[in-house]
Amino acid sequence: MTMTLYVTPTSPYARMARIAAIEKGLKAQVDVVAAQTRTTDSPYYRVSPSGRVPCLVRPDQANLEDSTLICAYFDALGSGPRIVHPYETADWDYGRLETMARSYLDGLSVLAREVRRPTGEQSPTIVAHERARAARMADEWEREIGNPLMAGELNMPQLTLICALGSAMRLADCNPYEGRPALEAWGRAMMKRPSVVATEADAPLN
Protein backbone atom coordinates (compact mmCIF):
# COMPACT_ATOMS: atom_id res chain seq x y z
CA MET A 1 0.00 0.00 0.00
CA THR A 2 1.45 3.34 -1.07
CA MET A 3 0.25 6.41 0.78
CA THR A 4 0.72 10.09 -0.05
CA LEU A 5 1.81 12.46 2.69
CA TYR A 6 1.23 16.11 1.84
CA VAL A 7 3.63 18.49 3.57
CA THR A 8 5.35 21.82 3.29
CA PRO A 9 9.13 21.55 3.70
CA THR A 10 9.31 24.01 6.60
CA SER A 11 6.26 22.82 8.55
CA PRO A 12 7.33 21.34 11.90
CA TYR A 13 4.01 19.48 12.13
CA ALA A 14 4.61 17.83 8.76
CA ARG A 15 8.16 17.08 9.86
CA MET A 16 6.83 15.13 12.83
CA ALA A 17 4.90 12.84 10.49
CA ARG A 18 7.87 12.50 8.13
CA ILE A 19 10.19 11.52 10.98
CA ALA A 20 7.64 8.99 12.26
CA ALA A 21 7.33 7.37 8.82
CA ILE A 22 11.10 6.88 8.68
CA GLU A 23 11.40 5.69 12.28
CA LYS A 24 8.62 3.13 11.77
CA GLY A 25 10.19 1.68 8.62
CA LEU A 26 7.48 3.02 6.31
CA LYS A 27 9.50 5.38 4.12
CA ALA A 28 9.12 3.16 1.03
CA GLN A 29 5.33 3.14 1.48
CA VAL A 30 4.93 6.90 1.88
CA ASP A 31 5.26 9.28 -1.05
CA VAL A 32 5.95 12.75 0.34
CA VAL A 33 4.50 15.57 -1.78
CA ALA A 34 4.78 19.33 -1.34
CA ALA A 35 1.36 20.93 -0.86
CA GLN A 36 0.55 24.39 -2.16
CA THR A 37 -0.96 26.24 0.78
CA ARG A 38 -2.07 29.79 1.60
CA THR A 39 -2.99 30.52 -2.01
CA THR A 40 -6.41 31.04 -3.56
CA ASP A 41 -7.96 27.97 -5.20
CA SER A 42 -5.00 25.66 -4.62
CA PRO A 43 -5.63 22.12 -5.94
CA TYR A 44 -4.55 20.94 -2.49
CA TYR A 45 -7.83 22.17 -1.02
CA ARG A 46 -9.58 19.31 -2.82
CA VAL A 47 -7.37 16.97 -0.80
CA SER A 48 -7.54 18.90 2.46
CA PRO A 49 -10.36 21.46 2.70
CA SER A 50 -8.69 22.97 5.77
CA GLY A 51 -5.49 23.55 3.81
CA ARG A 52 -3.44 22.28 6.74
CA VAL A 53 -0.42 20.00 6.64
CA PRO A 54 0.33 17.22 7.17
CA CYS A 55 -2.41 15.30 5.42
CA LEU A 56 -2.11 11.58 4.73
CA VAL A 57 -3.98 10.17 1.74
CA ARG A 58 -4.66 6.45 2.09
CA PRO A 59 -5.89 4.28 -0.80
CA ASP A 60 -9.64 3.67 -0.53
CA GLN A 61 -9.79 5.19 2.95
CA ALA A 62 -10.52 8.61 4.41
CA ASN A 63 -7.64 11.06 4.60
CA LEU A 64 -5.98 11.73 7.95
CA GLU A 65 -5.00 15.17 9.21
CA ASP A 66 -3.00 16.18 12.30
CA SER A 67 0.55 15.14 13.07
CA THR A 68 -0.24 13.17 16.23
CA LEU A 69 -3.02 11.20 14.53
CA ILE A 70 -0.77 10.38 11.58
CA CYS A 71 2.08 9.35 13.89
CA ALA A 72 -0.32 7.04 15.73
CA TYR A 73 -1.44 5.55 12.42
CA PHE A 74 2.18 4.93 11.44
CA ASP A 75 2.66 3.29 14.84
CA ALA A 76 -0.15 0.86 13.96
CA LEU A 77 1.32 0.06 10.54
CA GLY A 78 5.03 0.08 11.16
CA SER A 79 7.60 -1.79 13.19
CA GLY A 80 9.59 -0.95 16.27
CA PRO A 81 8.68 0.76 19.55
CA ARG A 82 5.59 2.94 19.72
CA ILE A 83 6.05 6.68 19.35
CA VAL A 84 2.55 7.71 20.50
CA HIS A 85 1.47 6.45 23.93
CA PRO A 86 -2.11 6.93 25.20
CA TYR A 87 -2.03 9.08 28.31
CA GLU A 88 -4.04 6.63 30.39
CA THR A 89 -1.49 3.86 29.81
CA ALA A 90 1.59 6.05 30.22
CA ASP A 91 3.02 7.99 33.11
CA TRP A 92 1.06 11.24 33.35
CA ASP A 93 4.43 12.97 33.16
CA TYR A 94 4.53 11.80 29.55
CA GLY A 95 1.39 13.81 28.74
CA ARG A 96 2.69 16.80 30.65
CA LEU A 97 5.94 16.84 28.65
CA GLU A 98 4.17 16.26 25.34
CA THR A 99 1.78 19.15 25.87
CA MET A 100 4.62 21.35 27.07
CA ALA A 101 6.55 20.64 23.88
CA ARG A 102 3.42 21.25 21.82
CA SER A 103 2.86 24.62 23.50
CA TYR A 104 6.42 25.60 22.62
CA LEU A 105 5.94 24.47 19.02
CA ASP A 106 2.55 26.16 18.63
CA GLY A 107 3.90 29.48 19.86
CA LEU A 108 6.88 29.30 17.52
CA SER A 109 4.53 28.57 14.63
CA VAL A 110 2.48 31.68 15.41
CA LEU A 111 5.71 33.72 15.51
CA ALA A 112 6.95 32.25 12.23
CA ARG A 113 3.70 33.11 10.46
CA GLU A 114 3.72 36.64 11.85
CA VAL A 115 7.29 37.50 10.84
CA ARG A 116 6.68 36.16 7.32
CA ARG A 117 4.11 38.89 6.76
CA PRO A 118 5.16 42.13 5.04
CA THR A 119 6.63 44.48 7.65
CA GLY A 120 3.64 46.81 7.51
CA GLU A 121 1.24 43.95 8.22
CA GLN A 122 3.08 42.49 11.21
CA SER A 123 1.79 42.95 14.74
CA PRO A 124 4.64 44.10 17.01
CA THR A 125 2.53 43.01 19.98
CA ILE A 126 2.19 39.44 18.70
CA VAL A 127 5.88 39.25 17.76
CA ALA A 128 6.97 40.47 21.21
CA HIS A 129 4.51 38.16 22.99
CA GLU A 130 5.61 35.07 21.06
CA ARG A 131 9.33 35.83 21.42
CA ALA A 132 8.83 36.13 25.17
CA ARG A 133 6.84 32.89 25.25
CA ALA A 134 9.56 31.11 23.25
CA ALA A 135 12.23 32.28 25.71
CA ARG A 136 10.17 31.13 28.70
CA MET A 137 9.53 27.73 27.14
CA ALA A 138 13.21 27.25 26.27
CA ASP A 139 14.10 28.12 29.87
CA GLU A 140 11.58 25.58 31.11
CA TRP A 141 13.01 22.92 28.82
CA GLU A 142 16.50 23.65 30.11
CA ARG A 143 15.16 22.59 33.52
CA GLU A 144 13.15 19.60 32.24
CA ILE A 145 15.43 18.09 29.62
CA GLY A 146 17.01 15.68 32.11
CA ASN A 147 13.65 13.94 32.65
CA PRO A 148 14.09 10.20 31.91
CA LEU A 149 11.27 10.36 29.36
CA MET A 150 13.43 12.65 27.21
CA ALA A 151 15.94 9.81 26.77
CA GLY A 152 15.58 6.31 25.37
CA GLU A 153 13.20 5.25 22.60
CA LEU A 154 11.72 8.07 20.53
CA ASN A 155 8.36 9.26 21.85
CA MET A 156 6.01 12.18 21.22
CA PRO A 157 7.54 14.52 23.82
CA GLN A 158 10.94 14.03 22.19
CA LEU A 159 9.62 14.20 18.63
CA THR A 160 7.63 17.37 19.28
CA LEU A 161 10.55 19.09 20.98
CA ILE A 162 12.95 18.14 18.17
CA CYS A 163 10.66 19.82 15.65
CA ALA A 164 10.14 22.84 17.90
CA LEU A 165 13.88 23.36 18.26
CA GLY A 166 14.32 23.06 14.50
CA SER A 167 11.73 25.79 14.02
CA ALA A 168 13.30 28.03 16.65
CA MET A 169 16.70 27.79 14.98
CA ARG A 170 15.25 29.21 11.75
CA LEU A 171 13.86 32.30 13.50
CA ALA A 172 15.90 35.44 14.13
CA ASP A 173 16.53 36.33 17.78
CA CYS A 174 15.05 33.04 18.93
CA ASN A 175 18.11 30.83 19.57
CA PRO A 176 16.87 28.16 22.00
CA TYR A 177 20.40 27.13 22.98
CA GLU A 178 21.83 30.46 24.10
CA GLY A 179 22.55 30.18 27.82
CA ARG A 180 20.92 26.74 27.98
CA PRO A 181 23.72 24.14 27.86
CA ALA A 182 21.62 21.10 28.82
CA LEU A 183 19.01 21.82 26.15
CA GLU A 184 21.74 22.49 23.60
CA ALA A 185 23.50 19.18 24.32
CA TRP A 186 20.21 17.28 23.98
CA GLY A 187 19.11 19.15 20.87
CA ARG A 188 22.38 18.86 18.99
CA ALA A 189 22.57 15.13 19.74
CA MET A 190 19.01 14.55 18.54
CA MET A 191 19.55 16.60 15.40
CA LYS A 192 22.11 13.97 14.31
CA ARG A 193 19.45 11.25 14.24
CA PRO A 194 19.16 10.01 10.61
CA SER A 195 15.40 10.61 10.43
CA VAL A 196 15.88 14.16 11.67
CA VAL A 197 18.69 14.90 9.22
CA ALA A 198 16.58 13.48 6.37
CA THR A 199 13.71 15.86 7.14
CA GLU A 200 15.58 19.15 7.29
CA ALA A 201 13.78 21.94 5.45
CA ASP A 202 16.28 21.88 2.57
CA ALA A 203 16.46 18.07 2.29
CA PRO A 204 14.77 16.17 -0.56
CA LEU A 205 11.20 15.18 0.25
CA ASN A 206 11.73 11.54 -0.75
N, C-alpha and C positions, 0 to 999 in steps of 0.2 A: 504494500500500500504506500503510494507516494502522496505526501501532503504538501500543501503550499503554505508557507509562513510569510505573511506580509509584514514588512518592517519599514522603518526609516533608519538609516545607518547610525544616526546620532541618538536615537531614542533609547534611554536606559531601560525602559520597560520591555521594549523589543529585545534588547540585549539579554535580559534575564531569560527570556524564552529561548534565544539562540544558544546561550550557554547550557541551559538544561538539555536541549536536544543533543548537543555534543556529549555532555556528561553521561547521558543515558544511552549512548550508543546508537542514536537515531539519525545521525547526520545524513546518511545515505538515503533515508526515507523522507527527508524534509527539504523541499526546494525553497530557498529563501529568496523572496522577491521584494524589490523596493516599491513601496506604495507612494503614490502621489497624493499628498495631503495638503490641507489648507489652501486649496485652489477651488474655484467655482467649477462645478460639473465634472469633477474628476471621475474617471471610470472606476476608481477604487470604491466610490460610494455605493456602487452596485454590489460590491463584496461586503463592505462594512458601512452601513448607513450612518453610523456614528462618526466615521472617519478616523477612528482611533487605531493605533497600533500597540501591540501586535494583534494580528487576527490569523487564526489557523483555519485553513480550508481543508476539510476532510472529504474524501470521495463518498458520495451518497449519504452524507451525514450533515447535520447543522454545523455552521461555522462556530468557532470558539473565540471569544475575546477575553482579554485580561491576562496579564502575565502570570499571576498565581494559578489561575484555572488551567492555563496551557501547560505550566510546569507540572501541575498535578496530573494532567492527562499524559504527559510524557513519562511521568513516574509509572503510570499504569501500563504503558506500552513497552517501556525500555527495561534495561537491565541495571544491576547495581543498586546501591543503597538509595533509599527514598530521599528526595530533596524536600518535599512538602510533607509536614507532619501535622495531622489534626490536633488542634489545641487540647482537646479533651484526653488525648492519649499521650501527650507530651508534657514535659515539665512546663508549668505556666510561665516560667522564665523564658521559655522559647517564644511564646506569643508576645511577651513583653519586648524582647529584643527585635523580633520581626517587625512589630508595629513601630518601634523606635527607628529602625532603619528605614521603614517606609515613610515615616514623617520627614526624615532627613531628605530622602529622595524626592518626595512630593514638593517640598519647599524649594529645592534646587531646580526642579522642573518649572515651577512658577517663575523663578528668577531668570532662567534661561529664556523662556518665552518673552519675558518683559524686555530684556536687554537686546533681543533680536529685533524689536520694533524700531522704526525710525526714531531718532533722538527726540523729535518734537512730540511723538506719541507715547513716549515712556512716562511712567508714573514714578517720580523720585521717591514717593512715599513707599510704594510697593518694593522698589529696588532696595531701599534702606532696610525695610522690614525683613525682607528675605535674606539679605546679607547677614543681618544680625541673627536671624534664626539659624542660618547655616553655621555661623561661628559657635553659637550655643550648642548645636547638635554635635559638631566636631569635638567640642570640649567634653561633652557627655560621653562620646565614644572613646575618647582618650582614657576616661575612667573605666569604661565598661569592656574594653577590648580584650582584657585578660579573662573574661568569663569563659569557662570551659566549653560552652556551646559555640564559641567563636573559633574553636579549633576542631580538628577531626574531620569526619566526612562532611561534604558540602551540604548545607541546609539553607532554608530560606532567609534566616537572619544574615548569614554570610553572603549569600548571593545578592540580596538586596543592598547590603552595604558596599559590596564590590562595585556594583553599578552606580551607586550614589557617589562613591569616591571618584569613579571615572568621570562622572558628570561635573563634579566640583573642580576637577583638574582642568577642565576646558573653559572654566569661567574666570574672568579677570578678577583679581582681588578676592579670591575665594579658596586659596590654597588650604586644603584640609590638614596638611601635614606640618605647617609652620607652628613650631612650639609644641608639637604633639608627637614626641618620639615613639611612643608605644603604638599609636595609630599608624604612624608612618611605616614602622617595621612590619606591622601586619599587612597594611595595604600593598606595600611594594612586594612582599612575598606572594600575596595572592594574585597580583597583576602578572606574575610569571606563569601562572597556571595556563596550560595550553589552550583550554576553552576560552579563557579570558583574552589571551593574546589574539586568538582567531576571530574575536568579535569586536576588536577595536574599530572605531568609527571609520578609519581609512583602510580597513582590511577588506578583501573580497567577500562578497556575501555568501558565496558557496565554495 
